[in-house]
């Protein structure tokens, strides 16, 4: 077999193996891939879990080979550097161009003053080793000082800083994360730039129907993190909620897994799922969700799991005036607060 034939075979195999991922149009005219790979590695007694021996970089390299083009991170995750390294490696290989890749990252709470935002963006860009960020989200509406005490900074001031970064071309699109409906509406009404996206926790146990409906009615694309709910272990524990035969029965009809059904449930609602994994087999499984559709009956069965369960609920911040969620009687200790 000559060199041309070998190259043709390799190209053909790559085309077959690459998952075909559709895109949504943002309200600023740009396009965003319909699934993102989450890169938060977790939190333990030592703080944010960090990648060891370039593990995350290698996962991103594999993900690009499989077909992922959208990567979700945040400054607090401490993964921007390895994500950027992997992307630059693939660009250098000629496997992708920068414009093929979509990067979402987030502003942390300790940089909420307007004059801090652009500085934070530049710090993220330095870690990525790239010239721009595709989508920059305000991680929470909660402003904090460096010692993690509360500030009185209004998230509208922070949004002005986001608009500044957008105007400078450092970020192509801007949006919000972990905002409730009232807060989202306030930014839409009073901001100069409409949020392009809203990222929130969404799975069948907390479908966020009202908030999703409002955001989408305003042309705001919704992204859903923690899409597997109690299907996966959380904090080392298997929680109840998605047990029973329902998901397995639906998955069996389509030759899919329960995890794929949950991701497809989000896609059917025009929500971008953000599954996380460091396993190659899961990378392939999670992206292989665009070749089947759930029926309305399937959707209704899955909707019945709604029990308003949140798995990301930083109740240690619940006395902050801009805390976005319901209060609880026994808030958990603050893991960020420095003694």
Residue pairs with C-beta under 8 A, 6 or more apart in sequence:
1 9
17 65
17 66
17 67
18 66
18 67
19 66
19 67
19 68
19 284
19 287
19 288
19 290
20 67
20 290
21 33
21 34
21 35
21 67
21 68
21 69
21 70
21 287
21 290
22 33
22 34
22 290
23 31
23 32
23 33
23 34
24 31
24 32
24 34
24 221
24 270
24 272
25 31
25 32
26 32
26 173
26 196
26 197
26 221
27 194
27 196
27 219
27 220
27 221
28 172
28 173
28 193
28 196
30 134
30 172
30 173
30 196
32 70
32 102
32 134
32 135
32 173
32 197
32 221
32 272
33 68
33 69
33 70
33 102
33 272
34 267
34 272
34 290
35 68
35 70
35 263
35 267
35 272
35 273
35 274
35 275
35 286
35 287
35 289
36 68
36 70
36 71
36 72
36 102
36 104
36 223
36 272
36 273
36 274
37 60
37 63
37 68
37 70
37 71
37 72
37 274
37 275
37 276
37 277
37 283
38 72
38 225
38 274
38 275
38 276
39 56
39 60
39 71
39 72
39 73
39 77
39 79
39 83
39 276
40 73
40 74
40 77
40 79
40 276
41 48
41 49
41 50
41 51
41 56
41 77
41 79
41 278
42 48
42 49
43 49
43 335
47 335
48 76
48 77
48 78
50 78
51 57
51 79
51 82
54 82
54 85
55 278
56 79
56 82
56 83
56 86
56 278
57 82
57 83
57 85
57 86
57 89
58 86
59 277
59 278
59 283
60 71
60 82
60 83
60 86
60 87
61 86
61 89
61 90
62 280
62 283
63 71
63 283
64 86
64 87
64 90
64 95
64 96
64 101
65 95
66 280
66 283
66 284
66 287
67 287
68 283
68 287
69 96
69 100
69 101
69 102
70 101
70 102
70 103
70 104
70 272
71 83
71 87
71 101
71 102
71 103
71 104
72 104
72 105
72 199
72 223
72 225
72 274
73 79
73 80
73 83
73 103
73 104
73 105
73 106
74 105
74 106
74 108
74 137
74 139
75 105
75 106
75 107
75 108
75 120
75 123
75 124
75 139
76 106
76 108
76 139
80 105
80 124
80 127
80 128
81 127
81 128
81 129
83 103
83 128
84 127
84 128
84 129
84 130
85 129
87 96
87 98
87 101
87 103
87 128
87 130
88 129
88 130
90 96
91 97
91 98
98 130
98 131
101 134
102 134
102 135
103 128
103 130
103 133
103 134
103 135
104 133
104 134
104 135
104 136
104 137
104 197
104 199
104 223
105 124
105 128
105 133
105 135
105 136
105 137
106 136
106 137
106 138
106 139
106 177
107 117
107 120
107 121
107 136
107 137
107 138
107 139
107 158
107 162
108 120
108 139
109 139
109 140
109 142
109 143
109 144
110 144
110 145
110 146
110 148
111 117
111 119
111 120
112 142
112 143
112 144
112 151
112 153
112 155
112 157
112 158
112 161
113 143
113 151
113 153
113 157
113 158
113 161
114 157
114 158
114 160
114 161
114 164
115 161
116 161
117 158
117 161
117 162
117 164
117 165
118 161
118 164
118 165
118 168
118 170
121 133
121 136
121 165
121 170
121 171
122 170
124 133
125 131
125 132
125 133
125 170
132 169
132 170
132 171
132 172
133 170
133 171
133 172
134 171
134 172
134 173
135 171
135 172
135 173
135 174
135 175
135 196
135 197
136 162
136 165
136 166
136 171
136 173
136 174
136 175
137 174
137 175
137 176
137 177
137 197
137 199
138 155
138 158
138 159
138 162
138 175
138 176
138 177
138 179
139 177
139 178
140 177
140 178
140 314
140 317
140 324
141 155
141 176
141 178
141 179
141 183
141 322
141 324
142 150
142 155
142 317
142 320
142 322
142 323
143 150
143 151
143 152
143 153
143 154
143 155
143 158
143 322
144 150
144 151
144 336
145 151
147 337
147 338
148 334
148 336
148 337
148 338
150 319
150 320
154 322
155 179
155 183
155 187
155 322
156 186
156 187
156 190
156 191
159 187
159 191
160 191
160 192
162 171
162 174
162 193
163 174
163 191
163 192
163 193
165 171
165 174
166 172
166 173
166 174
166 193
173 196
173 197
174 193
174 195
174 196
175 195
175 196
175 197
175 198
175 199
175 220
175 221
176 183
176 184
176 187
176 195
176 197
176 198
176 199
177 198
177 199
177 200
178 199
178 200
178 201
178 312
178 324
179 187
179 198
179 200
179 324
180 211
180 324
180 325
181 210
181 211
181 214
183 322
183 324
184 195
184 198
184 211
184 214
184 215
184 218
184 220
185 214
187 195
188 194
188 195
188 218
188 220
194 218
194 219
194 220
195 220
196 220
196 221
197 220
197 221
197 222
197 223
198 211
198 215
198 220
198 221
198 222
198 223
199 222
199 223
199 224
199 225
199 274
200 208
200 211
200 222
200 223
200 224
200 225
201 208
201 224
201 225
201 226
201 310
201 311
201 312
202 208
202 212
202 222
202 224
202 225
202 226
202 227
202 266
202 271
203 224
203 226
203 227
203 228
203 229
203 262
204 229
204 242
204 262
204 265
204 302
204 303
204 305
204 306
205 229
205 230
205 241
205 242
205 305
205 306
205 307
205 308
205 309
206 229
206 306
206 307
206 308
206 309
206 310
207 303
207 306
212 222
212 269
212 271
215 221
215 222
216 222
216 270
221 272
222 270
222 271
222 272
223 271
223 272
223 273
223 274
224 266
224 271
224 272
224 273
224 274
225 274
225 312
226 311
226 312
227 262
227 263
227 266
227 273
227 274
227 275
228 259
228 262
228 275
229 241
229 242
229 262
229 305
229 309
229 311
230 238
230 239
230 240
230 241
230 242
230 243
230 309
230 311
231 242
231 247
231 258
231 259
231 262
234 311
239 309
239 311
241 305
241 307
241 309
242 258
242 262
242 305
246 301
246 302
246 304
246 305
247 258
247 261
247 262
247 302
248 258
250 258
250 261
250 294
250 298
250 301
250 302
251 257
251 258
251 260
251 261
254 261
254 292
256 264
256 289
256 292
257 285
259 275
259 282
259 285
259 286
260 285
260 286
260 288
260 289
261 294
261 298
261 302
262 302
263 273
263 275
263 286
263 289
264 289
264 292
264 293
264 294
265 294
265 299
265 302
266 272
266 273
267 273
267 289
267 290
268 293
268 294
268 299
273 289
275 282
275 286
277 283
277 286
294 302
310 325
313 325
313 328
314 332
315 325
315 327
315 328
315 330
315 331
315 332
316 331
316 332
316 333
316 334
316 335
316 336
316 337
317 323
317 334
318 325
318 327
318 328
318 331
